[in-house]
Amino acid sequence: MQWQRLTRSPDDNPLHRHVDRIESAIVAGLVGAFLVAAPLLCLIAVQVAGAAAVRERQAESAWQPVTAVLQQSAAAGQVGEDGDLDTSWVSARWVAPDGAVRHGLVAVALDAKAGQRMTVWVTPAGQLTHPPLTRAQVLEWETTGAILAPLGLAALLVVAGGVVRVLANRRRTAGWTRAWEATGPRWSSLR
């Protein structure tokens, strides 16, 4: 008896309808698709992020660090610009790689004083820019891509599974309704 129960396939259940078997097969296919595609998506996401980082680093290769002199203290600057409440934007002066003197706003700590020197990154034309991309930032991009790609796939497959579930439930309900319409009048004395 126990052996028969263990060797019986799930389709041997007489209460399973055709729609139940189809739903089970589709859900199993979605799980299989995730198990196959998730590692591939991780690899692709890491490759795409790495290629984007290489392009970014090539674009940043001409940037240079220069020394800027603050023209005002942090107290005279604009605190909270760009949503940063721990920095102040103050006027500064620096010499561009081409030898021209440039002026602009730089972000400094709230305790910065006028005349203080700080290192800023500039383009070959002398315009301020952010520091070049570091290897840690590249790894962060790659890690984020490797995490988000399978999560996105999982979300997509969960939605697909939900749609299959809704459609299967509609089909089951229609089948139950048809079965009751055929059986119900025989059970009722109200004719």
C-alpha positions as semicolon CSV with decimal commas, in nm:
position;residue;x (nm);y (nm);z (nm)
1;M;0,000;0,000;0,000
2;Q;0,274;0,245;0,097
3;W;0,477;0,151;-0,212
4;Q;0,183;0,219;-0,439
5;R;0,134;0,559;-0,285
6;L;0,503;0,647;-0,333
7;T;0,517;0,526;-0,693
8;R;0,191;0,690;-0,800
9;S;0,237;0,999;-1,016
10;P;0,055;1,322;-0,926
11;D;-0,156;1,280;-1,240
12;D;-0,314;0,964;-1,100
13;N;-0,540;1,175;-0,881
14;P;-0,889;1,146;-1,028
15;L;-0,980;1,489;-0,892
16;H;-0,710;1,661;-1,098
17;R;-0,853;1,824;-1,404
18;H;-0,675;1,892;-1,728
19;V;-0,634;2,258;-1,634
20;D;-0,458;2,153;-1,310
21;R;-0,204;1,950;-1,504
22;I;-0,144;2,235;-1,749
23;E;-0,102;2,486;-1,468
24;S;0,147;2,258;-1,290
25;A;0,346;2,212;-1,610
26;I;0,359;2,586;-1,677
27;V;0,467;2,667;-1,320
28;A;0,736;2,398;-1,338
29;G;0,847;2,547;-1,671
30;L;0,868;2,895;-1,515
31;V;1,079;2,764;-1,228
32;G;1,303;2,581;-1,476
33;A;1,333;2,896;-1,687
34;F;1,443;3,090;-1,381
35;L;1,699;2,828;-1,283
36;V;1,848;2,833;-1,633
37;A;1,820;3,205;-1,712
38;A;1,916;3,359;-1,375
39;P;2,284;3,258;-1,386
40;L;2,306;3,364;-1,749
41;L;2,150;3,701;-1,666
42;C;2,402;3,746;-1,382
43;L;2,689;3,691;-1,622
44;I;2,540;3,923;-1,884
45;A;2,473;4,196;-1,625
46;V;2,833;4,178;-1,499
47;Q;2,964;4,198;-1,857
48;V;2,741;4,495;-1,943
49;A;2,836;4,680;-1,624
50;G;3,205;4,605;-1,683
51;A;3,186;4,731;-2,042
52;A;3,010;5,049;-1,927
53;A;3,279;5,101;-1,665
54;V;3,554;5,058;-1,925
55;R;3,388;5,320;-2,147
56;E;3,349;5,554;-1,849
57;R;3,712;5,511;-1,746
58;Q;3,830;5,578;-2,101
59;A;3,625;5,898;-2,109
60;E;3,772;6,000;-1,774
61;S;4,132;5,923;-1,867
62;A;4,198;6,284;-1,970
63;W;4,071;6,430;-1,643
64;Q;4,330;6,576;-1,409
65;P;4,342;6,671;-1,042
66;V;4,422;7,037;-0,974
67;T;4,442;7,244;-0,660
68;A;4,160;7,489;-0,602
69;V;4,167;7,781;-0,356
70;L;3,841;7,856;-0,178
71;Q;3,728;8,216;-0,222
72;Q;3,479;8,206;0,066
73;S;3,416;8,003;0,379
74;A;3,153;7,731;0,403
75;A;2,936;7,956;0,621
76;A;2,899;8,201;0,329
77;G;2,813;7,923;0,080
78;Q;2,489;7,757;-0,016
79;V;2,414;7,475;0,227
80;G;2,174;7,201;0,120
81;E;2,202;7,254;-0,256
82;D;2,145;6,927;-0,444
83;G;1,998;6,777;-0,126
84;D;2,331;6,754;0,060
85;L;2,284;6,902;0,408
86;D;2,639;6,821;0,517
87;T;2,813;7,019;0,241
88;S;2,827;7,380;0,135
89;W;2,880;7,510;-0,217
90;V;3,137;7,790;-0,223
91;S;3,323;7,986;-0,488
92;A;3,672;7,860;-0,571
93;R;3,952;7,943;-0,815
94;W;4,188;7,699;-0,991
95;V;4,428;7,688;-1,282
96;A;4,313;7,469;-1,571
97;P;4,553;7,228;-1,748
98;D;4,580;7,481;-2,034
99;G;4,701;7,748;-1,788
100;A;4,381;7,956;-1,776
101;V;4,239;8,062;-1,440
102;R;3,888;7,929;-1,381
103;H;3,621;8,003;-1,120
104;G;3,325;7,795;-1,007
105;L;3,131;7,644;-0,719
106;V;3,274;7,343;-0,535
107;A;3,126;7,129;-0,259
108;V;3,313;7,153;0,070
109;A;3,268;7,038;0,428
110;L;3,080;7,273;0,660
111;D;3,402;7,368;0,842
112;A;3,594;7,485;0,530
113;K;3,756;7,832;0,546
114;A;3,832;8,092;0,281
115;G;4,183;8,049;0,139
116;Q;4,185;7,676;0,208
117;R;4,324;7,454;-0,069
118;M;4,154;7,141;-0,193
119;T;4,196;6,900;-0,482
120;V;3,931;6,904;-0,755
121;W;3,907;6,711;-1,080
122;V;3,879;6,899;-1,409
123;T;3,839;6,816;-1,776
124;P;4,111;6,915;-2,025
125;A;3,912;7,239;-2,081
126;G;3,931;7,315;-1,708
127;Q;3,565;7,248;-1,623
128;L;3,488;7,090;-1,287
129;T;3,387;6,726;-1,285
130;H;3,354;6,444;-1,036
131;P;3,650;6,222;-0,943
132;P;3,720;5,934;-1,184
133;L;3,551;5,601;-1,136
134;T;3,731;5,376;-0,887
135;R;3,767;4,998;-0,903
136;A;3,539;4,971;-0,597
137;Q;3,266;5,162;-0,783
138;V;3,306;4,932;-1,083
139;L;3,264;4,630;-0,855
140;E;2,958;4,796;-0,703
141;W;2,806;4,842;-1,051
142;E;2,876;4,480;-1,139
143;T;2,737;4,351;-0,808
144;T;2,424;4,561;-0,842
145;G;2,368;4,431;-1,193
146;A;2,427;4,071;-1,083
147;I;2,167;4,112;-0,808
148;L;1,904;4,313;-0,992
149;A;1,898;4,106;-1,314
150;P;1,777;3,782;-1,150
151;L;1,542;3,976;-0,923
152;G;1,386;4,140;-1,227
153;L;1,355;3,802;-1,396
154;A;1,199;3,656;-1,080
155;A;0,947;3,941;-1,065
156;L;0,859;3,890;-1,431
157;L;0,813;3,516;-1,383
158;V;0,604;3,566;-1,068
159;V;0,374;3,796;-1,264
160;A;0,355;3,537;-1,543
161;G;0,276;3,266;-1,286
162;G;0,007;3,488;-1,136
163;V;-0,151;3,537;-1,478
164;V;-0,146;3,160;-1,535
165;R;-0,306;3,110;-1,192
166;V;-0,584;3,360;-1,264
167;L;-0,658;3,206;-1,604
168;A;-0,656;2,854;-1,457
169;N;-0,891;2,961;-1,178
170;R;-1,129;3,111;-1,432
171;R;-1,121;2,787;-1,627
172;R;-1,182;2,583;-1,309
173;T;-1,472;2,806;-1,208
174;A;-1,628;2,771;-1,552
175;G;-1,591;2,393;-1,532
176;W;-1,744;2,381;-1,184
177;T;-2,033;2,598;-1,303
178;R;-2,100;2,370;-1,599
179;A;-2,081;2,062;-1,376
180;W;-2,321;2,211;-1,123
181;E;-2,566;2,314;-1,396
182;A;-2,570;1,951;-1,510
183;T;-2,584;1,795;-1,160
184;G;-2,772;2,053;-0,955
185;P;-3,120;1,999;-1,104
186;R;-3,103;1,628;-1,022
187;W;-3,039;1,705;-0,654
188;S;-3,311;1,959;-0,613
189;S;-3,679;1,888;-0,571
190;L;-3,762;2,236;-0,704
191;R;-3,822;2,189;-1,073
